[in-house]
Amino acid sequence: MKALEIALFWIMTLAAVGFFAWTIRLRIATLKAGLPDNRFDQPWVRLKGVFTLAIMQKRMVRDKYAGFYHILIFWGFCALALRSVGLVLEGLFPAFHMTEALGAFGLGYQTTKDVFEVLVLLGLGLATFRRLAAKPWRLENSWDAWATLSLIGGLMVTDLLADGAYVALHHPAWAAWSPAGVAVAGWLGGLSQTGLMVLYKTMWWLHLATLYFFANFLPYSKHFHVFTSLFNIYFRELEPQKNLKPMDMEAEHFGINKIQDFTWKQMLDFYTCVECGRCLENCPTTLTGKPLRPKDFGTDLRDYLKATPLEQMGQDKPVPEDRKLIGGPVPEGSYWKRDDEHAPWSKAQLEGWISQDTIWACTSCGYCEWACPLQISFVDKLVGMRRYLTLEESDFPAEAQVAFKGMERQGNPWNLPQADRAKWAEGLEVPTFAEHPEAEYLFWVGCAGSYDAAGQKVSKSLVKLLKAANVSFAILGTEESCTCESARRLGNEYLYQSATEANIETLKGHGVKKVVTNCPHCLNTLKNEYPAFGGDFEVVHGTELVAKLMAEGKIKLEQTVEADLTYHDPCYLSRINGQVEAPRAILDAIPGVKLTEMEKHGEATMCCGAGGGRFWLEEHLGKRVNHERFEQALETKATTIAVGCPFCNVMLNNAAGETNHEGVATTDVLELAAKALKA
């Protein structure tokens, strides 16, 4: 290599490496400005997740078409990394060739590299077709997406041409191991030796320039995830969606209202989003025109992070008036259609980056986090902002105040007398734990199962089923009180923690070990959130216990129940706690029941709209979520909707009445099972 070429090489290399190091240093300094968050526990579990989620692309393949071409591009890109280093060395030292230097490994790598480069080009072609022809509504055709595809293609083409020119020039012994190199060399057969040398040199320089530019372009594009995704997956929440982290009630500041209130891991989430839009596909707020669209929420926070000077991000720094995180409501009459790419309002109109309507829209159904291939979280950020509005500003929807007062004064959000909590059980000979302390199971009835008419029917059905199986159980009666799960997700962490401490004290006082409940929200709270406060109990859903008793032959469903139905999976039972088989096992065992699945079912179910405390709030924007889900049920032509959650029961039953479909009944799986019990 001539002296001028050597000088140019080192100038390019030092400039590229120096600029990249400067950029990454700024990114790391920004992350350090976030709150601490211990994500270094269980290293082997975290590494296993990196292998399954990142290397094997477990979540990417849920979308088979996109997953296929993404795997081709990802694995091919990884395979080319070593080759890029080798190509640089070959340019610096003409006598050196990586394939020859690495011996037998080099021969195998040469073949692997050739195959993957061709596969990457195939993947790029599939991606291009998807963006130009298929055009999924969730996918935005941004300029940096096209730039990234072009740069990846450039790396593949320049390397293939360089390899082909080298093979045509030198006819190396390893050529038999380079099928793509031999093929390209054949196409270049008409070039002279000088032409081949010029082509090789040109491709070498182009590959180098493309590689350096690409590395420095990525941190400033949405494809920064190329560098951050492995870290984001490693430092992921190991039990996503199941629990919210407790808040220090002695802290001077509650919740999130400025950028430095986010943890460093939450900031890493902002940098990692690739804007694929998978989080939008089944998001109840997105599909019904609400201001909350997870992808846009994440990119707005990323833009807010990038727009905040580092010197303003110290923990003791106030929020500048022109840089408010939380703005006002969206302009009256705004409606965000499903496939709109940009909001029908501006940040100037909101006087902040995130509107309050966005913050209060979330149903905490967890679909966005379940769908995200890069393990980005959303619910914790939204609840953090709710905590600030509720606890510091007392600025929350007026309807929530009624529920808060009921939970605080009467132990239930309906604000009904605590003394009436066990009235549903009158005449059923259901003992309390005080009367039957050796009971195997505590039946945690929940507020809906105690006070709501439809919920009471389900409570009575489970009692009937447990008695038929001779299961030893008892209730707390008037000692039971609300878990305040909805209060927590509405930001009232103080009320939640107070209720949690009291409930755990009651449960431990009675020596409770096992709990069964019909409410998936109570299930999730007792099972996944109470351990952080010292309450460790074995908790199962009613359908899970009944299915187990059926498998053991203790419950037999022999009476015919004629029902042409579809089953709505509750989010907190199916997606968040992974229980999709038990309700179906019960339905399959009932004579006369015909089950037709909705398109969105199982862990991919769509929310009824009640989660995240939204059961207690009105919907003022867009279409009602329960109407959207009810219409999906109607598409199956079923005349009955079976559920496994008291809140889903109310929401879908209300939707039937509100849309003039009173002929479509909503019932709980356990009610059907009780009707089918052997006479």
Buried (B, 14 or more C-beta within 10 A) or exposed (E): BEEEBEEBBEEBEEEBEEBBEEBEEEBEEBBEBBBEBEBEEEEEEBEEBBEEBBBEBBBBBBBEBBBBBBBBBBBBBEBBEBBBEBBBEBBBEEEEBBBBEBEEEBBEBBBBBBBBBBBBBBBBBBBBEBBEEEEBEBBBEBEBBEBBBBBBBBBBBBBBBBBBBBBBBEEBEBBEBBBBBBBBBEEBEEBEEEEBBEBBBBBBBBBBBBBBBBBBBBBEBBBBBBBBBBBBBBBBBEEBBBBBEBBEEEEEEBBBBBBBBBBBBBBBBBBBBBBBBBBBBBBBBBBBBBBBBBBBBBBBBBEBBEEBEEEBBEEEBEBEEEBBBBBEBBEEEBBBEBEEEEBBBEBEBBEBBBBBBBBBBBBBBBBBBBBBBBBBBBBBBBBBBBBBBBBEEEEBBEEBEEBBEBBBEBBBBBBBEBEEBBBBBEEEEBBBBEEBEEBEBBBBBBBBBBBBEBBBBBBBBBBBBBBBBEBEBBBBBBBBBBBBBBBBBBBBBBBBBBBBEBBBEBBEEBEBEBBBBBBBBBBBBBBBBBEEBEBEBEBBBBBBBBBBBBEEEBBBBEBEBEBBBBBBBBBBBBBBBEBBBBBBBBBEBBEEBEBEEBEBBBBBBBBBBBBBBBBBBEBEBBBBBBBBBBEBBBEBEBBBBBBBBBBBBBBBBBBBEEBEBEEBBBBBBBBBBBBBBEE
